[in-house]
Amino acid sequence: ELKQVWYQLKQLPRLKRFLSAFFIIDLGVQTIVIIAPLFAIKVFSMEGSELVPLVLIMQFLGIAGAFLFSKVSKKYGNVTGLIGPSIVYTLVCIIACFATQKWMVYLIAAMIGFAMGGIQSLFRSTYSKLLPVTKDHASFFSFFDITEKIAIVFGLFIYAGVEVIASGMEDGFAERLGVATLGFFFVVGLLLLRRLSKFKSLEPTVEDTELIDG
């Protein structure tokens, strides 16, 4: 079934572009969320008790972010709603590369949580809008979930690879370089989202429907 979805995507340009952007951006999003505590420990020597507030900040601001970006998407469209948090994540990578004080780690955590709350729900809602009229929604959403899991694996592999390559450098440099690499993926993802915004509508066309069910 996943193989069939893969072949159908070649005939659905909007959905294909969206999934390309989703894969690149989600690669960065999931990796940053996972490595954030490790980054704080290795670069700023933060202890376990100091990490608890980081997690709480990310979770609570995630709620606020979900509400805000939901309103943005309703007013300006889903693609614009996705571009917003993607820009925030790009700024997170820039700040993390130059952060020198512990309070900046909490700022980074706040930005991560705020953007995370909106981007994950918007990705799913945008994907559902792009789906053609078909009886096989389960396969399409399974493909979406598989894409997300593969993105997580690739993201962690790339970050860890950069850390290993730069491990001989000064303390904290490898981690900062790894985050900078993730920032590059966000920039690429933003460019892909801009390409998607060129479509006048995200709603599936009659041709899309005929390609799937015809």
N, C-alpha and C positions, 0 to 999 in steps of 0.2 A: 504493500500500500504506500509506503514511504517512497519507493521507487517511482510509482505512478505519479505521486505529487511532484517529485523532482522533474519529471518529464513535462508535466502540465505547466510548471513555473516558467518554462522556456517560452510559452505562448501567452504569458501574463506579465507584461513588462512592469506594470506598477507594483505588483506583488513581489516580483523578483528584485526590483530596486529597493523596496521596503525591507525585505529580508536581508539584503546585503548590508544596508545601513544598520539594521537591528543587530546582526552578527558582530559587526565591528564595534558598535557602541556598547552592546551588552558585554562584550569581551572586556572592555575597560571597566564598566560599572561593577560587574560581579567580582573582578579581581581586586579593585580598590576596596570594596566592602570587606573582602576576606583578609587582605594584607594590612589594612589600616592599624589594627592593634599591634601587629608585628613591626610595622614601621615605627610606631610610637616607642616600642621597647628597644629596638636596635639603634635608632637614630637619637632618641631623647632619653634613653635609659629609664623609661617610666615603669613603675611597678604595678602589680595587679590591682591594688586599691585605687590607683589613679586611672585605670582603664575602665572601671565601672561607670563613672560619669560619661565617658566617651560613648559607651553603648547606649546609655539612657538618652543622651543628647540626640544621637542618630535616630533612635526610635520615635521620640516625641516630635522632633522636627519633621520626621517623615510624614506624620499625620497632617501637619500644616502644609507641607509641600504638595501632598496629594490634593488637598482642597484648592490651593492656589492654582496649580497647573491645570486642574480640571476646569476652572473658570476661564483660564487663558485659552484652553482648547475649544471651549464652547463659543468664545467670542471671536477667536482668530483662526480656528481650525486645528486639527490634530497635529499636523506637521510642525506648525509654529509652536504648539505645546510641547513637542519633543525637542525642538531646537533649544528652547529655554534651559531645561535641565542639562542638556548636553554641553551648553556653554558653561554652566556652573561647574560641571565635572572637569572641563578643560582648565578653568581657573583654579580648581582644587590641585591639579597636577602642577601648575605653575607655582602656586604658593608653597606646596610641599617641597618643591625643588630648592626653594630659597629660605624656608622656615628655619629660624635659629633659636626660638624660644618656645617653652612648653605651652604657653597660652595660645600659640598659633595652631597647635595640634587640636585644641578644642574648637577653634574656628574651622579647621578643616573637617572635623567630625560633624559640626553643625551643617556645613555646606553639603557634605556627602548625604546626610540624612534628609535634608530638605529636598535635594534633587532626586534622591532615590524614591521618595514617596510618590512623586508624580510620574517619573519616567517608566516605571514598571507597569503601572495600570494603563498608561497611555499607549504603550507598545501593544498591549493585548487588544485594547479597544480599536486602535488603528488597524491592526491586523484583521480584526473581525469585519471592519468596514470594507477592506480590500478584497475579501473573499468573494468569489463568484457565487451565484445562486446554484448550489449543489446539495445533494443529499449526503455527501461524504465529508461533512465538517470535522468529524472525529479524526480522520487521517490528516487533514490540514493542520489541526491543532496539535496533533502528535508530532508532526514535522516541525512545528514551531517550538515545541518543548525540547525536541532533540537538538535543534539548532542552538537553543539556549545552553544546554548542557555541554555541547561541543565548544561553544564560546568560552565557557568557564575553564575547561581543560586547556584550551589554547592560551587563554589569558595568563593562567598560573604558570604554564610551561614557559611562555615568553618572559614573564617577570623573573622567574627563577633562573632562566638561562642568562639574562642580563646580569643578575646578581653574581652568578658563578664566574662569568667572564670578567667582571669588574671587582671581584673579591680581593684582589691584591692592592687595590687603591686605598686611599685614606678612609677612616671610619665614617660610615654614613653615605659615602659616595655611591656605592653599588645600589643601595636602596633608592636614592634620589634619581639615579640614572634609570632604574626600573620604572619609577613613577613617570619620568619624562617620556619614556617609551610608550607608556599607556596614554599619555597626553597626545602623542602623535596619532594614535588610533581614534581618539575623540575628534581630532581635526578632520581626519579622513571621513569619519561617520557624519560629521556636520556637512561636509561637501556632498555626500550621498543623499542626505536629507534635503539639501537644497535642490538637487536634481529631481527628487520626488515632488517637491512643491511646485514644479513647473506644470504638473498635471492640473487641469482646471477642476477636476473632481476626483475624489477617492472612491466614489461609488462604482461598482462593477458595471461594465457596459454589456449590451446585448451580445456583442461578439465574444466577450469573456465567458458568458453563460453557455453559449453554443459550443465553445471549445471544450468545456468540461463535460457537459451533459449531452452534447450533440452527437 
